[in-house]
């Protein structure tokens, strides 16, 4: 559900460390690994400036009018280049089909404009995952795989010009003013430490004389990277929430003496207990980036509010409740021209922010990315029997009222059975969590589940942590929403 940045240090793969920067590309003859052409450098700078200082609108109506023109220009120019969308050329966005991951993979060959087949893209991406050498490209394009949190792994394609565009937008959205000044006119580079399961040429686009970008491979764990992290003294630390929480524990214990200027959470839901732990250890607010295979979808503004990146991505809300407080986003990324993302339905649940943000950003403010649709738990109403949705934040709030269950827990729904695990395995902790979840069901007048205890299993560093998961709903065809 989220991602961003990368490069050397103990995190680099042995293959990448041995590769000389001047080594010619051997896979496809398209230049040096991670090299950027002058045109791409200029494009990066242009998008940085445009995103940071130029895209300003009087009000939401003015922005909506501007965005409609951008989307129409994208549809007119790029839809005819894709065999899948060729027959839809000239039609409005609303007339195009809503697709999902299964459709994208089934029609991958027809949906991209580069003539790349799913087989060859997957072959290159899997080779990179196996060797941990993420430099090779396919016909000059970056190929990558999603983490496969929900089973099937998505595949993405990004061309050189799209990488430069992404890098410019990313730096504009993430750098505080002091680091932006250093990037543009400072004597020292901006230092970024990036932790993720896999590297990518997309991320290494950010590496330059002005940006000391170091990728830390989570397949190797976390603790092995501490010496390199201390040596680099990063200005930005970017990592999944669970990894940031581990780094915060090391910092609180005095084992990680670093003073970053910004902490950014990616790839996982940032839960309240992790957020508090990270902020206490590093003495600053945690920012978030909401990015996935389908695009760069959201970021935290300087006021600390999460915004959708609607200057580059059109979002149609598929509302989940009649009050319109939560929705699933249907995404059209009008900045991507190689792998077209048009009316792509994500599986994420977003919660609307009820009060406006004063920062002036055009993108609508959201309170949280709560998780995936299969993180929603379901119980029948005690009086009507229809299934009622308990959204992840409702469950997390119940957990926080049972602090004995923290710092870590797992909840899995299997029909009317909820399997519960707590990190310390103590009977009292399990009982406290069970009681809190019973109160949650009673508060919404729901039939309580049968609680079953299961062993606690920690998540490997390279695997996205999911504390709440619906494996199977109770058997009924009726649904409602809490």
N, C-alpha and C positions, 0 to 999 in steps of 0.2 A: 503493500500500500504506500510506501514513501521511499526517497533516495537522493544524493548529489555528488562529489568531487575526487584527487589522488596523487602518489609517486614513490620515492625511494625509501631508504632505511631498511630496518629489519623486516618490513612488511612486503617489500618487493619480492616477486618470485625469483628463484635462482636464475631462471632463463632470462628474465627481464634485466637482472643485474649484470649478466654477462654480455648483454647486447649493447654494443657501442652506439652512442647517439649518432655517429656518422655511418653506421652500418646500413647498406641499401636494403630496401624492402625485397624480400625474396619470395613472398607468397604471391604477389600480384603485380609487382613493378610499379606501384603507385607511391613511391617516395619513402622517406624515413618514417619510422614508427613515431606517432604522436606529433609529427612535424606540422607546422601551420604555414600556409601560403600567405603572401602579403595581402591578397584580397580577403582572406579569412580573418587576418589580424585587423584589417580596417573594418570588416563587418562586425567583429567582436566589439571594437571600440564604439562603433555607431550604435549598436543595440544597447550597450552599457549606458551611453549618454541619453539615448531616447527613452529607455525604461526609467532611468533614475531621475531625469530632470524635465523631459519634454512631454510625456504622456500625462497631461493634466486636463481635467474636464470641469465645467461649471457645475454640473449636477448629473444625477444618474440618467436622466432623459437624454442629455447630450452625449453621454458615454454610450448608451444603448444605440443611438442613431449612428455613431461612429463605428461601433462594433458590427452592426448590421452590414455596413458598407464593406468592412474588412472581410467578413464571412462571405459575402456575395462575390467579391473579387477573387477570393480563394476558390470558391466553387466554380466560377466561370473559367479560371485559368488552369486549375489542376485536376478537376474531376474528369475531364475528357482524356487525360493521360493514363488513367487506370482502367484496365479492361472491365473490372467489376462495376465501376461507376459510370462507364461511358454512356450507357443508355439513360442515365439519370441527368445528363448534362442539360442545363437550362431550367431544371426544376428547383423550387425553393427547398431550403434545408428541411423543412417540416415534411416534405414528401419523400425524403430519403429513408431507407430502412434503418431501424435501430439494430445494432449488432452487438455481439458479446465476444468473449475470448474464443469460444468454440467456432463461431462463424469466421473470426479473423484467421484462425489457424487453418480451417477448412478451405478458405478462399485466399490464403496468403499470397499465392502466386499471382492472382488477378488484382489484389488490392494495392500492391505497391507499384510505383511508377518506374522502377529500375529493372524490371524483368527478372527479379531474383526469385528462385523457387524456395519453398520452405525446406526442402531436403538440403540444399547447399548452404542455406543460412544456418540451419541447425547443426550441420556438420562442422562449420567453422566455429560456432559458439561453443559446442561441446568440446572441441579440441582445445580451446582456450581454457575452459573450466578444468579439463583434465591436466593440462600442462602447467596451469597457473600463469601462462604467458598470454596476456590480453592485448598484445600489440598488433598481431596480424589483422588485416582488413580483408574485406571481400569487395573486389572491384572499387577500391577506394572508399568503401563504406564501413562504418563500425557496425558490428553485429553483436547482440547480447541476448541473454536469457533472463527472464524474471525468476524470482526465487521459488515459484511454484508452491506458495503457501496453501493453495486450495487444490493441489494435485498437478494438473497439466501446467507445464511451464510455457509462458508466452515468449515470443521471439520479437526482437525489435531491430530496425534498420535506421541508421542515422548517417546522412551524407556530410561531407566536410563543411559545407556552408551552414548546415543545420547545427553542427557541433559548435561552430563559432557563434552562431546566434544564441544557442543555449547558454554558452559560457558567459556572454555579455549580459544576458538577462539574469543569470544566476548571481553574478558578482554584484549587479545593481541591486538585487533583492536582499543580499545577505550581509554586505559589508557595512558596518557602522561608519559614521562620518570620519572618525579618526583614521580608520584603516583605508577608507576610500582616498583620503588625502595622501596617505603613505603610498598607496598603489600608484597614484598619478604623479606625485612629485617627491616622494620620500627617497631617502638614501638606502633604506633597507627594504627587502622584499616582505610582503605579507606572508606569514607562515601558517599553513593549514595542515592539520592532521585529520585524516579521513579513515574511518573504520567501516568496513562493509565486507560482505561475503565474497564479492567479486569486484575486480577492477574493470576498467573499460577505457577505450580511447576517448569516449565522450567525456569522462572525468578528467583525463590527463590533458585535455584541451586547455585546462586552467593553468597548467604548469608552464612557467616561463621565468625569465630573469626577474620579473616583478612579483611572482608568486612561487614560494617554496612549498610545493604540494607533495605530501607524502601519504601514500596509501598503506594502510595496515590491514593485512589479510586476516579476517576472523577465523578462517580455517585453522590458523595457527594458535588460536586462543586470544587471550587479552594480556595476561601478565608478561609474556615474552616481549611485548612492545613497549613496556614502561621505560626501559633505558633510552630507547630512541625518542620517546615522547619527551622525556626530561632533557635530553640533549638538544632537541629542536626548540623547545619552549614555544609552542604554537600560539598564534594569536586567535585562531579559530580551531575548535575541536568539533568535528562532525561525526556522529555515530548513532546507532539505534539506541532507544531509550534505556534498554536493559544494560547495554554496554556503558553508557554514560553513568548509570547508577553504580556499576562496578568501579569505574574510574573515580567516581565521587567518594566511594568507600576508601579507596587507596589514598585519595587526597586528604580525607578527614583523618586518616591514620598517620599522616605525615610521610607516606611512601611515594607520593606523587607531587613534588613541589613545582607546580606549574601555575601560571597566572594568565590564562587566556582572556581575551577581551570579549569573546562571544562563544557561547555553547549552543550547538544546533542539534536538535533531535530529528532523526530520519527513520524511515523504514518500519517503525512500529508505533503503536498507539502510545502516546506519552501519558501515563497514568499519574494520578495525583500524588501517590506515595513516592514514586520515582522522581517526579518533578520537585517535590519538597526536599528530597535527599540531595539532588544535584545542586539546587539553588543554595542550599545551606553550605555545602562543601566549597562551592566556587564563588559564592557571594554575588550572584547575578541571576537575572531571569533567563529561563531556557527558551530559545526560539525554536520554531519548527519549520521544516520543509515538507510539503506534501507533494511527492513525486512518485510516479510509477511508470510502468512500461508505456502507458498511454499518454504521458506528458508531464510537464512541470505544472502542477495544478494549484499550489497554494504556498503561502509563506507568511511568516510573522512580521508585522510592520514594526516601526520604531516605537509605537505606542503599546506593543506587546499583544496585539490582536491578530488572529489568524485570518488572512484574506485569501479569496480565490484569485488566481492569476488570470483574470478575465481580459486583460489587455492582449492576451495571446491565445486564450482558450475559451471557447463558448460553452457554457454550462446550462443544460436544461434540467431543472429539478423534477425528479419523479417522486412526488410527495408520498410519505409513508403514513401520515396521520392527517385527520381532517383539520387539525389546528395548524398544519404546515410548520411544524417545528423540526422535523427530520426529513431528509430526502436522500435518494440515491442519485448520483450525478450521471447524466448522459453527456458525454464529452465530444466536442468537435475542436480539434487543435488546428487552428488556421495558420500556425507557424511551421508546420511540418509538411513537406512536399514529396518525400520519398515513400514512406509508409503512411498512407493516409489514415488518419483517425477521425472518422466522421460518424457522429451519433453512436458513439461507443458507450454501452451501458456498463459502468463499473459495478462492483459488488460491495462498495463501501457505504457506510451510513454516516451522513454528515448532519450535525445539529446546528441549527441557525442561531446566530447571536441576536438577541432581542433588542439590544441597545446599539445605536450606531457608533462607529469609531470616528474619533475626531481627527485622524491622521490625514484625511483627504484622499486616500486611495480609492480608485474607481471600483475595484473588485469588491464584491459583497463580503461582509464579515461573517465568519462562522465561529461558533463557540468551540467546536471540537470535531475531529474525525474520530468517531466513536469506535470504529472497527468495521469488520466485514458483516455482510448480511447473515452469514452463518455463525456470527458471534451473538446474534439475537436469540434469547431463550424464550420458550413458549409454554404456557400453562393454560388449562381450561378454566373458564370462569366458574366460580362455585355455584352460581345460580342459573346461568344460561348455557354453560357447556362449551361455548365457542372459544377457540384458542385466542389468547391475548399475548401480545408481544411485550417482553421485558427487554428493553434496549440495554446495551452493555453499560452505559453510564449509570443506569438505575441499579444494576447489579453491583457495580464498583462502589457506588455510594453506600450500599448495604454492607459491603465488605469493610469499608472504612469505619463503620460503627462497631466492628469486631476486630479491634487492632491486634488481638492475639494472632489473627490469621496472617498478619504481615510480618516480614517483608515479602513473602511470596506464597502463592496459592494457585490451585487449578480447579476449574469447575467444568465438567463435561455433562451435557444433557444427552441421555439415551432414552427417548420416550418420556415416561413419567418418572424415570430414575435420574437423579442428579448425582454424579460421582464427584466427591470432594476430596481434595488433597491440600495439606498445608506443609510448609517447608520444614517446620520443626518436628512434625509427626506427633506432636503431643495431643493427648486426648482432650485436654481443656481447650486447645486452639481449635480443634475440629468441632467440638461442641459449640464453641462461641460462634464460629462461622455458620454452622447449621442453624442455630437459633436466629441469627441475623437474617438468613435467607428465608426462614419460616415467617419472620415478621414482614419481610418484603411481600411474600405471597398474600399474607393476611391483609396488608395495607391496600392491595389492589383487588381484594375479594376474589382470589384465585384458589383453585384446588391445590394444596401443597404437594410437591413431589415427594417421592420416596428418596431419602438421602442414603447414599452408600459411600463408604470410605474407600479410597484407593491410595496406593503408595504415591508419594511425591517424587516426580522425576524432573530434575532441573533441565533447562533447555541449553543445548550446546551453543557456544558463542556465535557460530556462523548460521544458526537457525533462528528465524523470527519467533520471538516469544509470543504465545497466545495463551492468556490465562483463562479466558472464557470461550467455550466452543459448544455449538449445538451439533452433535453428531446425528441426532434424529429427533424429530418432533413427536409429540404424542399423536396417536392415530385419531384424526378427525379431519373433516374437510372444511370446517368452519374456522374463520380467523377474525380477529379484532385487534385493536391496538390499545395499549395502556395510555 
